[in-house]
Amino acid sequence: MTATRNTNGHGELNREAHTTNKVVSEKEEQLVLNTIRCLAADLCQQYKGGHPGTVMGASAIGIALWRYEMRYNPLNPDWFNRDRFVLSAGHACLFQYIFLHLSGYEAWTLDQIKMYHSPATSGSMAAGHPEIEYPGIEVTTGPLGQGISNAVGMAIASKQLAATYNREGLDIVDNKIWCFTGDGCLQEGVGQEAISLAGHLGLDNLILVYDNNAVTVDGRIDNCFTENTSKKLQAQGWNVIDVYDGSNDLAAILEGFDKAKQFKGKPSLVNIRTVIGYSSRKANTGPAHGQALGDDEVAYVKTQLGFDPAQKFVIPDKAYEYFAECKIKGAKANEEWNEKFEAYSKAYPDLYKQLTDRMNGRFAPDGWETLLPAKKDLPQGDQPTRKSSGIAVQTLVPKNNTFIAGSADLLESTFVNFDGQVEFQNPSSGLGDYTGRQIRFGIREFAMVGLGNGMAAYHKGMFIPIMSTFFMFWIYAAPAARMAALQHLRFIGVATHDSIGIGEDGPTHQPIALAAFYRALPNINLIRPADAEECMGMWLLALSDQSANTPSIFALSRQPVPLLSGTDRTKVAQGAYIVYGDDRSPDMTIIATGAEVARAIESAKLLKSVKKVRVVSMPSQKHFDIQTAEYKELVLKSSTALVVAIEAWASYGWARYAHASLSMQTFGHSAPQQQLYEHFGFSPKAMAEKIDEWAARWQTKGGRPGLGDFEELLLRYTQH
C-alpha cells in the first residue's frame, strides 16, 4: 500500500480543488489577478533576482486584503486606527509593494517598485525585505517567523489600548492585525512560541493569513514538514478557517476573512492553499520560490494569461480603476474616526489628553526624572544591581501607562514586577484582563522580544516594552534584539545574573561572551552598572530623548555590590568616568564594569608598582565611543598611563581602550560566586599581583605598550 504524502493540507483529497484553473466570477478581477502575476514576473526578471512565486500564487489573497477587507487610508498611511498588515514572509515583499502601489499609496510609484533588486544603493524603497521607514510598512520583519511575533505584539498593543481607552459608543481603538505567513514562518521556533501565547491570550483581533503553497527553497515541504497546521493551531486555542483554492477563488477567501473578522474569543488562522508560481511551468517547485523565472518562462506566463510577451510592466487602466475605491473608502473611514475622536475629546478630556500625549511620544509625567530616589535615599548596604534596577521599576512603571513590563518566567528574579499591577490576560481566564501592563511571556525568550518589537512599532512612543530574563537567555532573544536595533525601536531589556556571579547554576548559565555580541551590534545600548546609583543613571539614559530610537539592555548582577562613593548617575550617559583615585596625572588607569568596579577599587589600593592610579567605571562602551577625543583622553590618560581593563567576561573588544585585561579565558564553573571570583583570579589581591607584575615588566622595558602588545593577564586560568 502506497502512503499518501502529507503536504499540510495539499493531500490527495484537496488536489483537484487546489489545482483547478477556474476563473473568479468577475472578468475585471481576473484581469487584475493576471496583471499582478505578469508584473511580478517582469519585476524579478528585470534584475534577474527576487521572489516571484508567492506573488503569482497569492494574488487573490492580496486583492481580498487591500481591495476588500483591510481598513486603511492610502492618503494618510499613519492613521492611528488603521488595520496593521505584517508580512512575516518578508521575502515576498513584492507582494506588498505591488498592492501598496495599486491601492494608492503615493510614495509607492511604479518607478519605485521597478527598483526592486536594482543595484542602486540609495533612493529605493523596494528593498529585498520590507523596511519600517517606508509608508505602509508597519515593521521590518526580517528573517522568517519574527513577523508572527511582531503581529502578536501589535495585537497585544491594540487590545491593551482598547481596554484602557475605549468607552461605550466610542471605540477609539478597534482595528485588526493581519499577518501574512508562509510555510517557513511556521517552521521557525519564534513563530510557534508566538502562536502559542496568542492562543492563550485569546487575541481575537489577530488574523494569521497562511499562504499554504507547500513549497520552500528546497522543494515540497513534505520532505521535512508533515504537520497538520490547522489541527495544531486548533489545539493551541485558535479558530481555524480552511480555504482550498486560494490562487483563484476570491469569493472563498473573502468568506474566510469575513468569518475571521467576526469571530470572538480566539485569534484566527485562515489556511489558504495556493500554487506557488501559478501559471508558470515552474509552478509547485522550489525554483518558483526565490529565482527569476527566465525570459522564456516570463513570455510563456504572459501568453498563458493573455498579455503581450513583448511588453513589460503593464498595468491596464482597468486595474487602477478596480482599486480606485481604496482611497475613497479609506478617507471616509479615517474621517469618521476623526469625528469619533473629537467627540471622545469632549466626553473624556483627561483620557484624550493622556492618549494624545502618548501618540505624540510625550513621556509623562513632567519631571519624571525626579521620581527616582536620590543617592542618599538609596539602600546604603550591599545590594544586587538587579534589585536596584527594581527600585526604578517600582518608581516609574506604575505612574506611566507607556510601560508594559514582563518576563520570560522570571518576574521575581528580574525585579520587573511592580505594586498594583494587573496582568495582561484574557479576561475569561480569571487571571487578569486586557488593561494589564504586566505580561507573563512564558519561557519564550525569542518571542518575548519579537512581541516587544511589535508593541514598540505599533505607534512609535506609544509603548516602551520592558522585557526580562537572565542575561544568558538573551542569546535566545538576540535575533529579535538585532531587529529592534535595525528599526530604531526602543525597548528596555533587563538581563540579570550577568556573569560567573550567578554561581551554582554553572557554566551553562554564565554568559561569558554574550556581551561582545551586543556591544558589536549597531544602535543598541548594553549598559552594565556598578551599583544602585549607576542603576538610576542607566534608567535615565534609556528613557532619555537620546535613546528614543535605541533599545537598551541592562546587564545586572545577581550578587550584592556596595554603593560606591564615587559613582554618579549623571555621568552614566558619558559611557565612562573616574570613580576613584588620581584625577590629574595617573601612572595607571584601571577600567572596570558592573560588579567588578568595586573589586577594581580594592585592587587599586593594593598596587605596589605605581603610586598614582585611578579607577574608571565604564557602564557603556557605546556612549564612551561617541565622546570627544579630548574627553576620552581626560578619562583614560592612555597616552601617558598604562591602562588595564577588568571584567568577568571575555576580553574581546577591550584592546580598543586598554593595554591589557583581566578577563575570562574559559567557561565558568558551578560553585558559589565568591569562590568563582577567587578561582578565576578576580580577587583584589590576585588582580593586584597580576597588574604589578605586568606594570613592572613595562617599567623595565622603559616604554609603553603599542599596537599588538595587548595582553591577557589571566591566561593561566584556561583549564575548565
C-alpha positions in Angstrom: 0.0 0.0 0.0 1.4 3.4 -1.0 1.3 6.0 1.7 -0.4 9.3 0.9 2.0 12.2 1.0 1.0 14.7 3.7 1.7 18.2 2.4 0.0 20.2 5.1 -3.5 20.2 3.6 -2.4 19.6 0.0 -3.2 15.9 0.2 -4.9 13.9 -2.5 -8.4 14.9 -1.3 -7.6 18.5 -1.9 -5.6 18.3 -5.1 -8.4 18.8 -7.6 -9.8 21.9 -5.8 -6.3 23.2 -5.3 -5.1 23.0 -8.9 -8.3 23.9 -10.7 -8.0 26.5 -13.4 -11.4 28.1 -12.8 -11.6 31.8 -13.0 -13.1 34.2 -10.5 -16.6 35.3 -11.1 -15.7 38.8 -12.4 -13.8 39.3 -15.6 -12.4 42.5 -14.2 -11.0 40.7 -11.2 -9.4 38.1 -13.5 -7.6 40.9 -15.4 -6.3 42.3 -12.1 -5.1 38.9 -11.0 -3.3 38.3 -14.2 -1.8 41.8 -14.2 -0.2 41.2 -10.8 1.2 37.9 -11.9 2.8 39.2 -15.0 4.1 42.3 -13.2 5.7 40.1 -10.5 7.4 38.0 -13.2 8.7 41.2 -15.0 10.0 42.8 -11.8 12.0 39.8 -10.9 13.3 39.2 -14.4 14.5 42.8 -14.8 17.5 42.3 -12.5 17.4 38.5 -12.6 16.6 38.0 -9.0 13.8 38.1 -6.4 10.8 36.0 -5.3 8.1 35.9 -7.9 6.3 32.7 -6.9 4.4 33.8 -3.8 3.1 36.9 -5.6 1.9 34.8 -8.5 0.2 32.3 -6.3 -1.3 34.6 -3.7 -2.5 37.5 -5.8 -6.1 36.7 -5.0 -5.2 36.9 -1.3 -3.8 40.4 -1.9 -6.9 41.5 -3.7 -9.0 40.3 -0.8 -6.9 42.1 1.7 -6.3 45.5 0.1 -9.4 45.9 -2.1 -12.0 44.5 0.3 -11.0 43.5 3.9 -8.4 45.8 5.4 -9.2 49.2 6.8 -6.6 51.8 6.0 -6.1 55.2 4.3 -3.6 55.4 1.5 -3.7 59.2 1.7 -2.8 59.0 5.5 -0.6 55.9 6.0 -0.1 56.7 9.7 -3.8 56.9 10.6 -3.9 55.7 14.2 -6.8 53.3 14.0 -5.8 51.6 10.7 -5.5 47.9 10.4 -1.9 46.7 10.6 -0.5 44.4 7.9 2.6 42.4 8.8 4.4 40.5 6.2 6.1 37.7 8.2 7.1 36.1 4.9 9.3 39.1 4.2 11.0 37.6 1.1 7.5 38.0 -0.6 7.9 41.8 -0.2 7.0 42.3 -3.8 3.5 41.1 -2.9 3.2 44.1 -0.5 4.9 46.6 -2.7 2.6 45.9 -5.7 -0.6 46.2 -3.6 0.6 49.4 -1.9 1.1 50.9 -5.4 -2.3 49.7 -6.7 -4.2 50.8 -3.7 -3.0 54.3 -4.0 0.0 54.9 -1.6 1.5 58.0 -3.4 5.1 57.1 -2.4 4.9 53.7 -4.0 5.1 54.7 -7.6 5.6 52.1 -10.4 9.1 53.5 -10.8 9.8 52.8 -7.1 8.6 49.2 -7.4 10.8 48.8 -10.5 13.8 49.4 -8.3 13.2 46.1 -6.7 16.5 44.2 -6.6 18.2 47.0 -8.5 21.9 47.8 -8.0 21.0 51.2 -6.6 22.3 51.8 -3.1 20.1 54.8 -2.4 16.7 56.2 -3.5 14.9 52.8 -3.5 12.2 51.9 -1.0 11.7 48.5 -2.6 14.3 46.6 -0.5 14.6 42.9 -0.7 12.7 42.6 2.6 10.2 45.3 3.8 11.6 48.1 5.9 9.7 50.0 8.5 10.6 53.5 7.5 8.5 53.5 4.3 4.8 54.2 4.1 2.5 51.2 4.6 5.3 49.1 6.1 4.5 48.5 9.8 7.5 46.6 10.8 10.8 45.2 9.5 10.1 41.6 10.0 13.5 40.3 8.9 14.2 36.5 9.0 11.3 34.2 8.8 9.0 33.8 11.8 9.7 37.0 13.6 6.8 38.7 11.8 4.4 36.4 13.6 5.8 37.5 16.9 5.7 41.2 15.8 2.0 40.8 14.8 1.2 39.2 18.2 2.9 42.1 19.9 0.8 44.6 17.8 -2.4 42.6 18.7 -1.5 42.9 22.4 -0.8 46.7 22.0 -4.2 47.1 20.3 -6.1 45.1 22.9 -4.4 46.9 25.8 -5.2 50.4 24.3 -8.8 49.4 23.6 -9.3 48.1 27.1 -7.7 51.2 28.6 -9.2 54.0 26.5 -12.4 52.8 24.7 -15.7 53.8 26.3 -19.3 52.8 25.5 -20.2 54.1 22.0 -16.7 55.5 21.5 -14.4 52.7 20.4 -11.2 54.7 19.6 -9.2 51.5 19.0 -10.9 48.6 17.2 -8.5 47.6 14.4 -7.3 44.2 13.2 -3.8 42.9 12.9 -3.3 40.9 9.7 -0.2 38.7 9.4 0.8 37.1 6.1 2.8 34.0 6.7 4.2 31.1 4.7 5.4 27.6 5.3 8.8 28.7 6.5 7.5 31.0 9.2 5.5 28.2 10.7 8.6 26.0 10.9 10.6 28.7 12.8 10.6 28.3 16.6 9.8 32.0 17.2 6.6 31.7 15.2 5.5 28.7 17.2 6.3 30.5 20.5 4.2 33.5 19.5 1.3 31.4 18.2 1.2 29.5 21.5 1.0 32.7 23.5 -1.6 34.4 21.2 -3.9 31.4 21.6 -3.5 31.5 25.4 -4.3 35.3 25.4 -7.3 34.9 23.1 -6.3 37.7 20.8 -9.3 37.8 18.5 -8.1 41.0 16.8 -5.3 38.9 15.2 -5.7 37.1 11.8 -2.9 34.9 10.6 -3.2 34.5 6.8 -1.3 31.4 5.8 -0.2 31.2 2.2 0.0 27.4 2.2 1.7 26.6 -1.0 3.6 23.6 0.4 6.9 24.6 -1.3 10.1 26.2 0.0 13.5 26.7 -1.5 14.4 23.0 -1.3 11.2 21.9 -2.8 8.0 20.3 -1.5 7.7 20.7 2.3 6.7 17.1 2.9 10.5 16.4 2.7 10.7 17.9 6.2 7.3 19.2 7.4 4.3 16.9 7.7 2.3 18.5 10.5 -1.4 19.3 10.2 -1.2 23.0 10.8 -4.9 23.6 11.1 -5.3 20.9 13.8 -2.2 22.1 15.6 -3.4 25.6 15.9 -6.9 24.5 16.9 -5.2 22.7 19.8 -3.3 25.9 20.6 -6.6 27.9 21.1 -7.0 29.3 17.6 -10.1 29.5 15.4 -9.2 27.8 12.1 -10.8 28.5 8.7 -9.7 26.5 5.6 -9.7 27.7 2.0 -8.8 25.2 -0.7 -8.3 27.2 -3.9 -6.5 30.4 -2.8 -5.0 31.1 -6.2 -8.4 31.6 -7.8 -11.4 31.5 -5.6 -11.6 35.1 -4.4 -15.1 34.6 -3.0 -13.9 31.7 -0.7 -11.0 33.9 0.5 -13.4 36.8 1.3 -15.8 34.5 3.1 -12.9 33.1 5.2 -11.7 36.6 6.1 -15.2 37.8 7.0 -15.6 34.8 9.3 -12.2 35.6 10.9 -13.1 39.2 11.5 -16.3 38.3 13.2 -15.0 35.5 15.4 -14.8 36.4 19.1 -12.6 35.0 21.8 -9.7 33.5 19.7 -7.2 34.5 17.1 -8.0 33.2 13.7 -5.9 31.2 11.2 -7.1 31.4 7.6 -5.3 28.4 6.0 -5.3 29.2 2.3 -3.9 26.6 -0.2 -2.2 28.3 -3.2 0.0 27.3 -6.1 3.4 28.9 -5.9 4.4 30.4 -9.3 0.8 30.0 -10.6 0.6 30.0 -14.4 4.3 29.2 -14.8 5.7 25.8 -15.9 7.7 26.1 -12.7 4.6 26.1 -10.5 4.7 24.0 -7.4 8.5 23.7 -7.5 11.4 25.2 -5.5 12.7 27.3 -8.3 9.5 29.3 -8.4 10.2 30.4 -4.8 13.3 32.6 -5.0 14.5 32.9 -8.6 13.7 34.9 -11.6 11.7 32.7 -14.0 13.9 33.3 -17.0 13.0 35.3 -20.2 11.3 32.3 -21.9 9.2 31.4 -18.9 8.1 35.0 -18.4 7.0 35.1 -22.0 5.1 31.8 -21.5 3.3 33.2 -18.4 2.2 36.3 -20.3 0.9 34.2 -23.2 -1.0 32.0 -20.9 -2.6 35.0 -19.2 -3.4 36.9 -22.3 -0.7 39.6 -22.1 1.8 40.6 -24.8 5.2 39.0 -24.1 6.9 41.9 -25.7 5.5 44.5 -23.3 6.8 44.8 -19.7 5.5 46.3 -16.5 2.0 46.6 -18.0 -0.8 47.8 -15.6 -4.0 48.4 -17.6 -6.2 51.4 -16.6 -8.9 48.9 -15.6 -6.6 47.6 -12.9 -6.1 51.0 -11.4 -9.8 51.7 -11.6 -10.5 48.5 -9.8 -8.5 49.8 -6.8 -9.7 53.4 -7.0 -12.2 52.9 -4.3 -9.5 52.1 -1.8 -8.6 55.8 -1.4 -12.3 56.8 -1.1 -13.1 54.1 1.4 -10.0 54.8 3.4 -10.5 58.5 3.6 -14.1 58.0 4.7 -13.2 55.6 7.4 -10.4 58.0 8.6 -12.8 61.0 8.7 -15.4 59.0 10.6 -12.8 58.1 13.1 -11.7 61.7 13.4 -15.3 62.7 14.2 -15.5 60.0 16.8 -12.2 61.0 18.4 -13.4 64.6 18.5 -16.5 63.5 20.4 -14.2 61.4 22.7 -12.1 64.5 23.4 -15.2 66.3 24.8 -16.6 63.4 26.7 -13.4 62.2 28.2 -10.9 65.1 28.2 -8.4 63.5 30.6 -8.2 60.2 28.7 -8.0 62.1 25.5 -5.0 64.2 26.7 -3.3 61.1 28.0 -3.8 59.2 24.8 -2.7 62.1 22.5 0.3 62.7 24.6 1.3 59.1 24.1 0.5 59.4 20.3 2.9 62.3 20.2 5.6 60.4 22.1 5.5 62.6 25.2 6.8 60.8 28.2 4.8 61.7 31.3 4.7 62.9 34.0 6.7 66.1 33.7 9.8 65.9 35.8 9.7 62.1 36.0 13.4 62.1 36.5 13.0 63.5 40.0 10.8 60.5 40.9 13.9 58.3 41.1 15.4 58.3 44.7 18.5 60.5 45.2 21.7 58.7 46.0 21.4 59.5 49.7 18.0 57.8 49.7 19.2 54.6 48.0 19.9 51.5 50.2 23.3 52.1 51.7 24.3 48.5 52.1 25.3 45.9 49.6 22.6 45.1 47.1 22.4 43.3 43.7 22.1 45.7 40.8 19.1 43.6 39.6 17.3 44.7 42.8 18.5 48.3 42.5 17.0 48.3 39.0 13.8 47.1 40.5 13.6 50.4 42.5 13.3 52.3 39.3 10.7 49.9 38.0 8.6 50.3 41.2 9.0 54.1 41.0 8.3 54.7 37.3 6.2 52.0 35.8 3.0 52.3 37.9 2.9 56.1 37.1 3.2 55.8 33.3 1.0 53.8 31.0 3.7 53.9 28.4 5.4 51.0 30.1 4.3 47.4 29.6 6.6 45.1 31.5 7.1 41.3 31.6 9.4 38.4 31.9 10.1 35.0 30.4 9.1 33.2 33.6 11.4 35.2 35.9 9.4 38.1 37.2 10.6 38.0 40.8 14.2 37.1 39.8 14.5 40.1 37.5 12.5 42.6 39.6 10.3 43.9 36.9 7.1 43.2 38.8 5.5 46.3 40.3 2.9 47.1 43.0 -0.7 47.2 42.0 -0.1 45.6 38.6 -2.8 44.0 36.6 -1.7 41.1 34.5 -2.4 41.3 30.7 -4.6 38.2 30.4 -7.7 37.0 28.6 -10.5 38.3 30.9 -12.2 34.9 30.7 -9.1 33.3 32.4 -9.7 35.0 35.7 -6.0 35.8 35.8 -6.3 39.5 34.7 -7.7 41.5 31.9 -6.6 43.4 28.8 -5.9 46.6 30.7 -2.9 44.9 32.3 0.6 46.1 31.8 2.3 43.1 33.3 2.9 40.3 30.9 3.9 36.7 31.6 5.6 35.8 28.3 6.3 32.2 29.5 9.6 30.5 28.7 9.6 32.1 25.2 12.6 34.5 25.1 12.8 34.9 21.4 9.1 35.6 21.0 9.1 37.9 24.0 11.5 40.3 22.3 9.7 39.9 19.0 6.4 40.7 20.7 8.1 43.7 22.3 9.2 44.9 18.8 5.6 44.7 17.7 4.4 46.7 20.6 7.1 49.4 20.1 6.3 49.5 16.4 2.5 49.7 16.8 2.8 53.5 17.1 6.3 54.8 18.0 6.4 56.2 21.5 3.1 54.7 22.5 4.7 51.8 24.3 8.1 51.1 25.9 8.3 47.4 26.5 10.3 46.2 29.4 11.4 42.6 28.9 13.4 40.5 31.2 15.3 37.2 31.7 18.7 36.0 32.7 21.5 37.5 30.5 22.5 34.1 29.2 19.0 33.7 27.8 19.3 36.9 25.8 21.2 34.7 23.4 17.8 33.2 22.5 16.4 36.6 22.0 19.4 38.0 20.1 17.8 37.9 16.6 14.8 40.0 17.7 17.0 42.4 19.7 19.0 42.9 16.5 15.8 43.7 14.5 14.9 46.3 17.2 18.2 48.0 16.7 17.9 47.9 12.9 14.5 49.5 13.1 15.3 52.1 15.8 12.7 50.7 18.2 13.1 51.5 21.9 12.8 48.7 24.4 14.3 48.1 27.8 15.9 44.6 28.2 16.6 43.6 31.8 19.4 40.9 31.7 20.1 39.7 35.2 22.5 37.1 36.6 25.1 38.6 34.3 28.3 36.8 34.9 30.1 34.0 36.8 28.4 35.7 39.7 25.3 33.6 39.0 27.3 30.9 40.9 25.9 27.4 41.4 23.9 27.3 38.2 27.2 26.7 36.5 28.8 27.4 33.1 25.7 26.7 31.1 24.1 29.8 32.6 27.2 32.0 32.9 27.3 34.5 30.0 31.0 34.7 29.2 31.0 36.1 25.6 27.5 37.4 25.0 28.3 41.0 25.8 30.8 41.1 22.9 27.9 40.3 20.5 25.6 43.0 21.9 28.4 45.6 22.1 29.2 44.9 18.4 25.6 45.4 17.3 25.0 48.9 15.9 22.4 51.1 17.7 21.9 49.0 20.8 23.0 50.1 24.3 24.5 47.5 26.6 24.7 49.1 30.0 26.4 47.4 33.0 26.0 49.5 36.1 28.4 49.3 39.1 25.9 50.0 41.8 22.5 51.3 42.7 23.5 54.9 41.8 24.5 53.9 38.3 21.3 51.9 38.0 19.4 55.1 38.4 21.7 56.6 35.7 21.1 53.7 33.3 17.3 54.2 33.5 17.7 57.9 33.0 19.8 57.2 29.9 17.5 54.5 28.5 14.5 56.8 28.8 16.1 60.0 27.6 15.5 61.6 24.2 19.0 60.4 23.3 17.7 56.8 23.4 14.3 57.4 21.8 15.3 55.3 18.8 17.6 52.8 20.5 16.9 49.6 22.5 18.8 49.3 25.8 19.9 46.1 27.6 20.8 46.3 31.3 23.4 43.7 32.4 22.7 43.3 36.1 24.3 41.3 38.9 22.8 38.5 41.0 25.4 39.1 43.7 25.3 42.1 46.1 27.6 45.0 45.4 28.3 48.1 47.6 27.1 51.6 46.9 30.3 53.3 45.9 31.1 56.9 46.9 32.4 57.9 43.5 29.5 56.8 41.3 27.3 59.5 39.7 24.1 58.8 37.8 24.5 61.9 35.6 27.8 60.6 34.2 26.5 57.2 33.0 25.5 58.9 29.8 29.1 59.7 29.2 29.9 56.0 29.0 32.9 56.1 31.4 34.1 58.4 34.1 36.5 58.4 37.1 35.1 56.8 40.2 38.3 56.5 42.3 41.9 57.8 42.6 44.1 60.2 40.9 42.1 62.7 38.9 45.1 64.5 37.3 48.1 62.5 36.1 47.8 58.8 36.9 50.5 56.3 36.1 47.9 53.7 35.7 44.2 53.6 34.8 42.0 50.6 35.7 38.8 50.3 33.7 36.0 48.1 35.1 32.3 47.5 34.6 29.5 46.3 36.8 30.2 44.1 39.8 33.9 44.3 39.0 34.2 48.0 39.7 34.2 47.6 43.5 36.8 44.8 43.1 38.9 47.1 40.9 38.9 49.8 43.5 40.1 47.3 46.2 42.7 46.0 43.9 44.0 49.6 43.1 44.5 50.1 46.8 46.9 47.1 46.9 49.1 48.0 43.9 52.8 48.4 44.6 54.2 49.1 41.1 52.6 52.5 40.7 51.9 55.3 43.1 49.2 57.2 41.1 46.3 55.1 40.0 42.7 55.8 39.0 39.7 53.5 38.5 37.2 54.3 35.7 33.7 52.8 35.6 32.7 52.2 32.0 29.0 51.2 32.1 28.5 51.7 28.4 31.2 51.4 25.7 28.8 52.8 23.1 28.3 56.0 24.9 32.0 56.4 25.7 32.8 55.9 22.0 30.7 58.9 21.0 32.5 61.3 23.4 35.1 63.7 22.1 38.7 62.6 21.8 39.6 65.1 24.5 37.1 63.6 26.9 38.4 60.1 26.2 42.0 61.1 26.9 40.9 63.0 30.0 39.3 59.9 31.4 41.7 57.2 30.4 45.0 59.1 30.1 46.1 56.3 27.7 48.8 58.5 26.1 50.8 58.6 29.3 49.4 55.9 31.6 49.2 52.2 31.5 45.6 51.1 31.1 44.2 47.7 32.2 40.6 46.5 32.0 38.9 44.2 34.5 35.7 42.4 33.5 34.5 38.8 34.3 33.6 38.4 30.6 35.6 37.6 27.6 38.1 40.3 26.7 37.0 40.7 23.1 36.9 44.5 22.3 39.0 45.7 25.3 42.1 46.3 23.2 40.4 49.4 21.9 40.6 51.0 25.3 43.3 49.2 27.3 46.8 47.7 27.0 45.9 44.6 29.0 42.9 42.9 30.6 41.9 40.6 33.4 39.1 38.7 31.8 37.5 35.3 31.5 39.5 32.9 29.3 37.2 29.9 29.5 33.7 28.8 30.5 32.8 29.1 34.2 32.2 26.6 36.9 29.4 25.6 39.3 30.3 27.0 42.7 29.3 29.9 45.0 30.0 33.2 43.3 32.7 34.3 45.8 34.7 31.1 45.2 34.4 31.5 41.5 35.8 35.0 41.6 38.7 33.7 43.7 39.2 30.6 41.4 39.3 32.6 38.2 41.7 35.2 39.6 39.3 38.1 40.3 40.1 38.6 43.9 41.5 42.1 44.6 44.8 40.6 45.9 45.3 38.3 42.9 44.4 41.0 40.4 46.8 43.5 42.1 49.6 40.9 41.9 49.0 40.3 38.1 48.8 44.1 37.4 52.0 44.7 39.4 53.9 42.0 37.5 52.7 43.4 34.2 53.4 47.0 35.0 56.9 46.1 36.3 57.8 44.5 33.0 56.9 47.6 31.1 58.8 49.8 33.6 61.8 47.7 33.0 61.4 48.0 29.2 61.2 51.7 29.6 58.3 52.2 27.3 54.6 51.8 26.8 52.6 49.1 25.1 51.9 49.7 21.4 49.8 48.2 18.7 49.8 44.4 19.0 51.0 44.4 22.6 47.6 43.9 24.3 48.0 41.2 27.0 45.6 38.8 28.7 46.8 38.7 32.3 44.7 35.7 33.4 45.8 33.3 30.7 46.7 30.6 33.3 43.0 30.3 34.1 42.2 28.4 31.0 41.5 24.9 32.3 37.9 24.0 32.9 
